[in-house]
Amino acid sequence: MGRAGKIGAHMVLAFAALLLAQLLTAGVAPFAPSALIHAALFAASALAVEMLFQVERSPWRFFAAGDGLRLARSALLTTLTFALLARLADVRQPGGLRTLVAAFLIQTALLSALRIIRRTVHENVLVDSLLRLRPAPASPALPRLLIVGAAAEAEAFLRAPAALGDRYAPVGVLTPQARETGDELGGVCVLGAIDDFDAVMAQLRDGGLQPAALLFLGEGRLSAFGAERLGRLKTEGVRLLRRQGLVDMGAAGGASLREISLEELLSRPPVRLDPEPVRALVAGRRVLVTGAGGSIGSELARQIAASGPAQLTLLDAAEANLFHIDRELGEAWPLLPRRDVLCDVRDAARLDLVFAAERPEIVFHAAALKHVTLVENHPCEGVRTNVLGSRNVAAAAKACGAAHLALISTDKAVAPASVMGATKRVAEAVVRQFAGGEGPDATRVSVVRFGNVLGSAGSVVPIFQHQIARGGPVTLTDPRVERYFMTIPEAVQLVLRAVALSAADPAPPTGVLTLEMGEPVKIIDLARRMIELQGLVPERDIEIRITGLRPGEKLTEALVDVNEVARPKAPGVTEAAPLTPLAPIAPAALVALEAAALAGDEFGVRQQLFAMVEGLRNVLPVKTGTTKARTQA
């Protein structure tokens, strides 16, 4: 309803209120001429008050209707009970029904008034609410804050006790709807629509009220601003904030604010998933995460910790990373039973001892060498960690009776052109060979593939950040290169959801689970956006230099290979199922690969590794007898 409609309703209610009051208290008939004249005058008075003080600025939909109705129900039941008791006791009530109706209305009003006064006292706004007739100006002693989000989100945030504390003074709200301009949300005016951002900012600057920070309440609001505008704001010193906990992990902090990360500014709106399947997967169970100190492993640990496992074991070979994630979890979830284990997945004997002692029910294997160029230059090390290390983890998980093992893989395992991608493709096949078993000792294996993660180890984002900070040039290998991207929390959320779906299925997975990564992003466009987010102009302030493709690098990546077919699994999750059953990797071939890696035979490692990959990617001959295997160009 528009403001004119609200004012009209206000006048009608005022007219009816006086008619009712006259009827109840003096017995004056509603349609008596004198009663109508008095009611019209009362409605005109209400109009004058509204035009002068603009009472109807506050949207009706934010009134706590449920609370008001519950109070009215209580008053009604009290009135009916009293009437029943009076009738049974043969007690005559002066005024009869009139008195009962008045009692009901007055009790409802008093109950509501009592709670309103209690809330205003609690929020220290009693005197201000009674004496202030217009929205309060922003405190000159505090930095000013402009809120961007839907009216419902802004109202809920501003009504929350100590939402901002003494850190910021809200100067206004921008909402998606232009018709909400002029509304008042929790004492703060809606200054305009999000599309009018530049005009609103200009008005605030002209009035000496330029905000020191912008608070984005909705997840999709950043996309409406564009990298150039956000970069200009950052250059002007305006902080870009968001409420703590974009992904709800149950950590303390509630309504606290945090700076928006660069990864969030670069990414698409994240996929939102129901957290209940993940909680059902890990709650009350013993969970172990390998590579727990890495970018993916540490986020896995955080989200698992928030879901209430019975025990969380953090395993990593890097002592500094392991120390930091263990301390972080201890501060956020001090009552969570956990253990840090310094261990290399290459050490099979040590892994067997750890798994036997910890007895994990669910294992997330995130430990891996991920840098394409480094693994290309050190193929033996890549095989020892990514292939043999995965074999060791799978064997230890099966030996200790783990119910589920999840391997974190990569889109570079699809038609791999690099050693890193080849090692992950072979690792996918190796761990799936450990699936199965009888009865309670059966181990289910899931493999989850996804693309590049903004801010993870090996991401181009920190490299570009460093190059921009030193004044350029920003280097990339080819302007045609494009990749899939998502943020670390979103990627891990999807990994957990995919594993939860796999664990809940009656039948074990036949293929590899892949994550919905959205549309691929050209790396050169990513570089331009990062430059713009610093308030700079690509090619004018920062040079973009093309260096040529590196060994093992492809122009594009895919999540499904030529011998696989994509099948929708759930929102955000797809299964890449093999067209034909995969032939297992012979134990002798794995032993030969291990011997070559331990001997430092890089040529032999490459030759055997890619031979295994070709065997995994082959499609069986068609019925016509054709023996040619399909391969990807």
C-alpha positions in Angstrom: 0.0 0.0 0.0 1.3 3.4 -0.9 1.6 6.3 1.5 -1.7 7.9 0.3 -3.5 4.6 1.0 -1.9 4.4 4.5 -3.1 8.0 5.3 -6.6 7.2 4.1 -6.8 4.0 6.2 -5.5 6.1 9.2 -8.4 8.6 8.8 -11.0 5.8 8.4 -9.8 4.1 11.6 -9.8 7.5 13.4 -13.4 8.1 12.2 -14.5 4.6 13.3 -12.6 4.9 16.6 -14.5 8.0 17.7 -17.9 6.5 16.6 -17.1 3.4 18.6 -16.0 5.4 21.6 -19.1 7.5 21.6 -21.3 4.4 21.3 -19.5 2.5 24.1 -19.3 5.3 26.6 -22.3 7.6 26.0 -24.7 5.4 24.0 -24.7 7.8 21.1 -25.9 6.0 17.9 -23.2 5.7 15.2 -25.3 7.3 12.5 -26.6 10.3 14.5 -25.7 13.6 12.8 -23.8 14.9 15.8 -21.8 11.7 16.0 -20.9 11.8 12.3 -19.8 15.5 12.5 -17.7 14.8 15.6 -16.1 11.7 13.9 -15.4 13.7 10.7 -13.7 16.4 12.7 -11.7 13.7 14.5 -10.6 12.2 11.2 -9.6 15.7 9.9 -7.5 16.1 13.1 -5.8 12.8 12.3 -5.0 14.0 8.8 -3.5 17.2 10.1 -1.3 15.3 12.6 -0.2 12.9 9.8 0.7 15.7 7.3 2.6 17.5 10.0 4.4 14.6 11.7 4.3 11.8 9.0 3.3 9.1 11.4 2.6 6.6 8.6 6.3 6.5 7.3 6.9 3.2 9.1 5.8 0.2 6.9 3.0 -1.8 8.5 4.5 -5.1 7.6 7.2 -4.8 10.2 4.8 -4.6 13.1 5.0 -7.8 15.1 1.5 -9.0 14.1 1.9 -12.4 15.7 2.6 -10.9 19.1 -0.4 -8.6 18.8 -2.7 -11.4 17.8 -1.6 -13.6 20.7 -2.3 -10.8 23.1 -5.7 -10.2 21.6 -6.4 -13.9 21.9 -5.5 -13.9 25.5 -7.7 -10.9 26.2 -10.6 -12.6 24.3 -10.3 -15.8 26.2 -10.2 -13.9 29.5 -13.4 -12.0 28.5 -15.2 -15.2 27.5 -14.1 -17.0 30.6 -15.3 -14.1 32.8 -18.7 -14.1 30.9 -19.1 -17.8 31.4 -18.3 -17.6 35.2 -20.7 -14.6 35.6 -23.5 -16.5 33.9 -23.0 -19.6 36.0 -22.9 -17.5 39.2 -25.9 -15.5 38.0 -24.0 -12.2 38.4 -25.4 -9.3 36.3 -22.7 -7.2 34.6 -23.6 -3.5 34.3 -23.5 -2.5 30.7 -23.7 -6.1 29.5 -21.9 -6.9 26.2 -20.9 -3.3 25.9 -18.7 -3.5 29.0 -17.3 -6.9 27.9 -16.2 -5.5 24.5 -14.7 -2.4 26.1 -12.9 -4.6 28.6 -11.5 -6.8 25.8 -10.2 -3.8 23.9 -8.8 -2.0 26.9 -7.0 -5.2 28.1 -5.5 -5.8 24.6 -4.3 -2.2 24.5 -2.8 -2.4 28.0 -1.0 -5.7 27.3 0.4 -4.3 24.1 1.4 -1.0 25.8 3.2 -2.8 28.6 5.4 -4.7 26.2 6.0 -1.7 24.0 7.2 0.3 27.0 9.4 -2.6 28.1 11.0 -2.8 24.7 11.6 0.9 24.5 13.2 0.9 27.9 15.4 -2.1 27.0 16.6 -0.4 23.8 17.0 3.0 25.5 14.7 4.8 23.1 11.7 5.6 25.4 12.4 9.3 25.7 13.6 9.6 22.2 10.5 7.9 20.8 8.2 10.2 22.8 9.9 13.5 22.0 11.4 13.0 18.5 8.9 13.6 15.7 11.2 13.1 12.7 14.0 10.6 12.0 17.1 11.2 14.1 20.1 12.7 12.4 23.3 10.6 12.3 25.5 11.1 15.3 28.3 13.5 14.4 30.6 11.7 16.7 30.4 8.3 14.9 31.3 7.2 11.4 28.3 7.2 9.2 26.9 4.0 7.7 24.7 3.6 4.6 22.7 0.4 4.6 22.0 -1.5 1.3 19.4 -4.2 1.3 15.8 -5.2 1.3 13.5 -3.3 3.6 12.7 -6.4 5.6 16.5 -7.1 6.1 17.2 -3.5 7.1 14.3 -3.3 9.5 15.3 -6.6 11.2 18.9 -5.5 11.5 18.1 -2.0 12.9 15.7 -3.4 15.4 18.2 -6.0 16.7 19.6 -5.0 20.1 23.1 -3.6 19.8 23.2 -4.3 16.0 25.7 -1.4 15.5 26.6 -0.5 19.1 28.8 2.6 19.2 30.7 1.8 16.0 28.5 3.5 13.4 25.6 5.9 13.0 23.2 4.8 10.2 22.6 7.7 7.8 20.1 6.0 5.5 18.9 2.9 3.7 18.9 1.9 0.0 16.4 -0.8 -1.0 15.6 -2.5 -4.3 12.2 -0.9 -4.5 11.8 2.8 -5.5 8.3 2.9 -4.0 9.8 2.5 -0.5 11.7 5.8 -0.7 10.6 8.0 2.2 9.7 5.1 4.5 11.2 5.0 7.9 12.9 1.7 9.1 13.7 1.6 12.8 14.1 5.4 12.8 16.3 5.5 9.7 15.0 6.9 6.4 14.9 5.0 3.1 16.8 7.5 0.9 16.1 5.8 -2.5 16.5 2.7 -4.6 19.8 0.8 -5.1 19.7 2.0 -8.7 19.8 5.6 -7.5 23.0 4.9 -5.5 25.1 7.6 -7.3 22.5 10.3 -6.8 22.0 9.4 -3.2 25.7 9.5 -2.5 26.0 12.9 -4.2 23.1 14.3 -2.0 24.8 12.9 1.1 28.2 14.5 0.1 26.5 17.9 -0.6 24.8 17.7 2.8 28.1 16.9 4.6 26.8 13.4 5.4 29.1 11.2 3.3 29.1 7.7 4.7 32.3 6.1 6.0 31.1 2.6 5.3 28.5 0.7 3.3 26.7 -2.3 4.8 25.4 -4.9 2.4 22.7 -7.0 3.9 21.8 -9.2 1.0 24.0 -11.7 -0.8 23.2 -10.5 -4.3 23.5 -6.8 -3.8 27.2 -6.4 -4.7 26.5 -7.5 -8.3 24.4 -4.4 -8.9 27.3 -2.1 -8.2 30.1 -3.2 -10.6 33.8 -3.4 -10.1 34.5 0.1 -11.2 32.1 1.7 -8.8 33.2 -0.5 -5.9 36.8 0.3 -6.7 36.0 4.0 -6.7 34.4 3.7 -3.2 37.4 1.9 -1.8 39.7 4.5 -3.3 37.6 7.2 -1.5 38.1 5.3 1.8 34.6 3.9 2.1 34.6 0.6 3.9 32.5 -2.3 2.4 30.9 -4.3 5.1 28.8 -7.4 5.6 27.3 -9.1 8.6 29.5 -11.8 10.1 28.8 -15.3 8.8 27.9 -15.2 5.0 27.9 -18.9 5.3 26.1 -19.8 8.6 28.7 -21.9 10.5 27.3 -21.2 14.0 30.3 -19.4 15.2 30.0 -16.6 17.7 29.7 -13.1 16.5 26.1 -12.9 15.5 25.5 -9.4 14.3 29.1 -8.3 14.2 30.3 -6.7 11.0 33.3 -7.7 8.8 35.1 -6.3 5.8 34.0 -7.8 2.5 36.8 -9.9 1.1 38.2 -9.5 -2.4 37.0 -13.0 -3.3 33.4 -12.0 -2.5 33.7 -8.9 -4.7 34.9 -11.0 -7.6 32.5 -13.9 -7.3 29.0 -14.5 -8.5 26.1 -14.7 -6.0 26.7 -17.9 -4.1 24.5 -21.0 -4.1 22.5 -21.3 -0.9 21.9 -24.8 0.3 19.9 -26.3 3.2 22.5 -27.1 6.0 20.5 -29.9 7.5 21.8 -32.8 5.3 25.4 -31.8 6.3 24.5 -31.7 10.0 22.9 -35.1 9.6 26.1 -36.4 8.0 28.6 -35.4 10.6 26.6 -34.6 13.8 27.7 -37.0 16.6 30.2 -38.8 14.4 34.0 -39.0 14.4 35.5 -37.0 11.4 39.0 -36.8 10.1 40.2 -34.2 7.6 43.6 -34.5 5.8 45.2 -31.3 4.6 43.3 -29.6 7.4 45.6 -26.6 7.4 45.1 -25.8 3.7 42.6 -23.4 2.2 40.0 -26.1 1.4 40.8 -28.4 4.4 40.6 -25.6 6.9 37.2 -24.4 5.7 36.1 -28.1 5.7 37.2 -28.2 9.4 35.3 -25.0 10.2 32.0 -26.1 8.7 32.3 -29.6 10.1 33.0 -28.1 13.6 29.8 -26.0 13.3 27.8 -29.2 12.7 28.6 -30.8 16.0 30.8 -33.9 15.3 31.7 -36.2 18.2 35.4 -35.8 17.4 37.3 -33.8 14.8 40.8 -34.9 13.9 43.0 -32.4 11.9 45.8 -34.0 9.9 48.4 -32.0 8.1 52.1 -32.2 7.2 52.6 -28.4 7.6 53.0 -27.6 11.2 52.3 -23.8 11.0 49.0 -24.3 9.1 48.0 -27.1 11.5 48.7 -24.9 14.5 46.7 -22.0 13.2 43.5 -24.0 12.3 43.6 -25.9 15.6 43.9 -22.7 17.6 41.1 -21.1 15.5 38.7 -24.0 16.2 39.6 -24.0 19.8 38.6 -20.3 20.1 35.4 -20.7 18.1 34.3 -24.0 19.5 36.1 -24.6 22.8 33.9 -27.6 23.8 34.5 -29.4 20.5 36.6 -32.6 21.1 39.4 -32.4 18.6 43.0 -33.5 18.0 45.8 -32.2 15.8 48.0 -34.7 14.1 51.2 -33.8 12.3 51.5 -36.5 9.6 52.4 -36.8 5.9 49.9 -38.8 3.8 53.0 -40.3 2.1 53.8 -42.2 5.3 51.5 -45.2 5.1 52.6 -46.8 8.4 52.1 -43.6 10.3 48.7 -43.1 8.7 47.6 -46.7 9.8 48.6 -45.9 13.4 46.7 -42.6 13.4 43.5 -44.0 11.8 43.6 -47.0 14.2 43.8 -44.6 17.2 41.3 -42.1 16.0 38.8 -44.5 14.5 37.2 -41.9 12.1 33.8 -42.7 10.8 34.0 -40.1 8.0 37.2 -39.1 6.2 37.7 -36.0 4.0 40.9 -36.3 2.0 41.9 -32.8 1.0 45.7 -33.1 1.2 47.3 -32.7 -2.2 49.9 -30.8 -4.3 47.8 -28.4 -6.3 50.2 -26.0 -8.1 50.1 -27.0 -11.8 53.6 -25.6 -12.6 55.4 -27.0 -9.6 53.9 -30.4 -10.0 54.8 -30.3 -13.7 58.4 -29.6 -12.8 58.4 -32.2 -10.0 56.2 -35.1 -11.3 57.6 -37.7 -8.9 56.6 -35.6 -5.9 53.1 -35.1 -7.4 52.7 -38.9 -7.8 53.9 -39.6 -4.2 51.5 -37.2 -2.7 48.4 -37.1 -4.9 48.4 -40.8 -6.1 50.2 -42.8 -3.5 49.1 -40.6 -0.6 45.5 -41.0 -1.7 46.0 -44.8 -1.8 47.5 -44.7 1.7 44.5 -42.7 3.1 42.0 -44.9 1.4 43.7 -48.1 2.7 43.9 -46.7 6.2 40.2 -45.6 6.1 39.1 -49.0 5.0 41.3 -50.8 7.6 39.8 -48.8 10.5 36.3 -49.4 9.3 35.5 -45.8 8.2 31.9 -45.6 6.9 32.7 -42.9 4.3 35.7 -41.5 2.5 35.5 -38.4 0.4 38.3 -37.3 -2.0 38.6 -33.7 -3.0 39.4 -33.6 -6.7 39.7 -31.0 -9.4 38.4 -30.1 -12.9 42.0 -30.5 -14.1 41.5 -34.2 -13.8 39.2 -34.1 -16.8 41.2 -34.7 -20.0 44.3 -33.8 -18.1 47.1 -32.0 -19.9 49.2 -31.5 -16.8 50.9 -33.9 -14.4 48.9 -32.5 -11.6 45.6 -33.2 -13.4 46.8 -36.6 -14.3 47.7 -37.5 -10.7 44.2 -36.4 -9.5 42.5 -38.5 -12.2 44.5 -41.6 -11.2 43.8 -40.8 -7.5 40.0 -40.7 -8.3 40.3 -44.3 -9.7 42.6 -45.6 -7.0 40.4 -44.5 -4.0 37.2 -45.9 -5.6 38.9 -49.3 -5.8 38.8 -49.3 -1.9 35.0 -48.9 -1.8 32.8 -51.8 -0.7 33.0 -54.4 2.0 30.5 -56.4 3.9 28.1 -55.3 6.7 29.1 -52.5 9.1 32.7 -52.6 7.8 31.7 -51.4 4.3 33.3 -48.2 3.2 31.6 -45.9 0.8 33.8 -43.7 -1.3 32.8 -40.3 -2.9 34.9 -38.2 -5.3 34.0 -34.5 -5.6 35.4 -32.4 -8.5 35.3 -28.7 -8.7 37.1 -25.8 -10.4 39.2 -22.9 -9.2 38.5 -21.5 -5.8 39.1 -17.8 -5.2 41.7 -17.2 -2.5 42.9 -20.8 -2.3 46.4 -21.9 -2.5 47.4 -21.7 -6.2 44.7 -19.2 -7.1 45.6 -16.4 -9.4 44.0 -13.8 -7.1 46.9 -13.3 -4.7 49.3 -13.2 -7.6 47.3 -10.5 -9.3 47.0 -8.6 -6.0 50.7 -8.6 -5.5 51.3 -7.4 -9.1 48.8 -4.6 -8.8 50.2 -3.5 -5.5 53.7 -3.1 -7.0 52.3 -1.1 -9.9 52.1 -3.9 -12.5 52.3 -5.4 -15.0 49.6 -8.0 -14.4 50.8 -11.1 -16.3 48.6 -13.8 -17.7 49.3 -16.5 -20.2 46.7 -16.1 -22.8 43.7 -13.7 -23.2 41.5 -16.7 -24.2 42.1 -18.7 -21.0 38.9 -19.1 -18.9 38.2 -20.9 -15.7 35.3 -21.8 -13.3 35.4 -19.9 -10.0 33.7 -19.9 -6.6 34.6 -18.8 -3.1 36.1 -21.2 -0.6 33.1 -21.3 1.8 30.7 -22.0 -1.1 32.9 -24.7 -2.6 33.2 -26.4 0.8 29.5 -26.1 1.4 28.8 -27.8 -1.9 31.4 -30.5 -1.1 29.7 -31.3 2.2 26.3 -31.3 0.5 27.5 -33.7 -2.2 29.0 -36.1 0.3 25.9 -35.9 2.4 23.8 -36.8 -0.7 26.1 -39.7 -1.5 26.0 -41.0 2.0 22.2 -40.9 2.1 21.7 -42.8 -1.2 20.8 -46.5 -0.9 23.3 -47.4 -3.7 26.9 -46.3 -3.7 27.9 -43.7 -6.3 29.0 -45.0 -9.7 30.5 -41.7 -10.9 32.2 -38.6 -9.7 30.2 -35.8 -8.0 30.7 -32.4 -9.6 29.8 -29.0 -8.3 27.7 -26.3 -10.2 30.4 -23.7 -10.8 28.2 -21.2 -12.8 29.6 -19.8 -16.0 33.4 -19.8 -16.7 35.2 -16.5 -16.3 37.9 -15.3 -18.6 41.1 -14.7 -16.6 41.8 -11.4 -18.5 38.3 -10.2 -17.3 39.2 -11.2 -13.8 42.4 -9.2 -14.0 40.6 -6.1 -15.3 38.0 -6.3 -12.4 40.7 -6.6 -9.8 42.5 -3.5 -11.2 39.2 -1.6 -11.2 38.5 -2.7 -7.6 41.6 -0.7 -6.7 40.2 2.4 -8.3 42.6 2.0 -11.3 42.1 1.8 -15.0 43.4 -1.3 -16.9 46.1 -0.6 -19.5 46.3 3.1 -18.4 47.3 2.7 -14.8 48.2 -1.0 -14.8 49.6 -2.9 -17.8 48.2 -6.4 -18.7 51.0 -8.4 -20.2 50.4 -11.7 -22.1 53.2 -14.3 -21.5 52.1 -17.4 -23.4 50.7 -20.7 -22.2 52.8 -22.7 -19.7 53.5 -26.5 -20.0 50.4 -28.4 -18.9 48.0 -25.4 -19.1 44.8 -25.5 -21.1 42.6 -22.7 -22.4 39.5 -24.2 -20.8 38.5 -26.7 -18.2 35.6 -29.1 -17.9 34.0 -31.0 -15.1 32.8 -34.0 -17.2 35.1 -36.1 -19.5 34.3 -37.8 -22.8 33.6 -41.2 -21.2 31.2 -39.7 -18.7 27.7 -38.3 -18.8 26.3 -35.6 -16.5 23.3 -36.5 -14.4 21.6 -34.0 -12.1 21.9 -35.0 -8.4 20.6 -32.1 -6.4 20.7 -28.3 -6.6 24.3 -27.4 -7.1 25.5 -31.0 -7.5 25.8 -33.2 -10.6 27.1 -36.7 -11.0 29.6 -37.5 -13.8 28.7 -41.1 -14.4 30.9 -43.3 -16.6 29.4 -44.5 -19.8 30.9 -47.9 -19.3 32.3 -49.6 -16.1 35.8 -48.4 -15.5 38.6 -51.0 -15.6 40.5 -51.1 -12.3 44.1 -50.0 -12.1 46.2 -53.2 -11.8 48.2 -53.4 -8.6 51.3 -54.2 -10.6 50.9 -50.9 -12.5 50.6 -49.0 -9.3 53.6 -50.7 -7.9 55.6 -49.8 -11.0 54.5 -46.2 -10.8 55.5 -46.1 -7.1 59.0 -47.5 -7.9 59.6 -45.0 -10.6 58.5 -42.1 -8.4 60.7 -43.3 -5.5 63.7 -43.7 -7.9 63.2 -40.1 -9.2 62.6 -41.4 -12.8 60.6 -38.4 -14.1 60.3 -39.7 -17.6 59.1 -43.1 -16.5 56.6 -41.4 -14.1 55.1 -39.3 -16.9 54.9 -42.2 -19.3 53.2 -44.5 -16.8 50.9 -41.8 -15.4 49.5 -40.7 -18.7 49.2 -44.3 -19.9 46.9 -44.9 -16.8 44.9 -41.8 -17.7 44.3 -43.0 -21.2 43.1 -46.3 -19.9 40.7 -44.5 -17.6 39.3 -42.2 -20.3 38.8 -44.9 -23.0 35.3 -45.8 -24.1 34.5 -49.4 -25.0 34.1 -50.2 -28.7 30.7 -49.6 -30.2 28.6 -52.6 -31.5 29.7 -52.1 -35.1 33.1 -53.3 -34.1 34.9 -50.1 -34.3 37.9 -50.2 -32.0 38.8 -46.6 -32.1 38.6 -45.0 -28.6 37.1 -41.6 -28.4 39.5 -39.0 -27.1 39.1 -35.3 -26.4 40.9 -32.9 -28.6 
